Amino acid sequence: QVQLVESGGGLVQPGGSLRLSCAGSGSDFSVWRMGWYRQAPGKQRELVATTFRGGLPNYADSVKGRFTISRDNAKNTVSLQMNSLKLEDTAVYYCNATIGFISYWGQGAQVTVSS
């Protein structure tokens, strides 16, 4: 059974940094598109960043230059380094793994940016 488990959320001041990690199990994720999405209160879930095999990562315009997605296929992990965090980055961040029409989600990690 496929499972995705996030870790690394928390509370940080504006301008600070956090790193989210997602560990996958139950499949070889090297052939899956993996990424991060987020959902702020009262808003729809939105893409943050995705990565697929050796291609260039895809980032939302709002995080370009501040966030970096990386993956370790040998360990079935995907990470999101978040720098220069802003108040508007506050959200629950979800790890996602997709192949074709099959998509799995992690349970979510709360990221709160507050002074």
PyMOL commands that set and color helices and strands:
alter all, ss='L'
color gray80, all
select helices_A, chain A and resi 29-31+87-89
alter helices_A, ss='H'
color red, helices_A
select strands_A, chain A and resi 3-7+10-12+18-25+33-39+46-52+58-59+67-72+77-82+91-99+102-105+109-113
alter strands_A, ss='S'
color yellow, strands_A
deselect
rebuild
show_as cartoon
